[in-house]
Amino acid sequence: MPFALIPDGYKLQKVTKLQKEAVDKFYSSKNIDSFLDGQASGELVKAVAIVVTPIVLAALAKQVDLPDFNVTDFIDKQLEKLPGLDLSSLGQFNL
């Protein structure tokens, strides 16, 4: 029979399936809120911005026709200059 450590002042009681789902949903939303308020969410936003921005700029560059300036080559050259940036795990994107 499994046991759990329960703080003083709390008691165990049976709950219905709907009550259990409500409690699970409540704590799930609490976990999401605490993640978004934490430091990791800022790092996630930075990582997504680094990966998505060049892709979006390349897609926009394909739409604009500039005769003397190739934006996709410019972006590729700038990405090569960033130290420690390795996007090889993302695969090849063809726009």
Long-range contacts (C-beta under 8 A, 24 or more apart in sequence): 50-85, 51-87, 51-90, 54-79, 55-93, 55-95, 58-93, 58-95, 59-95, 62-95
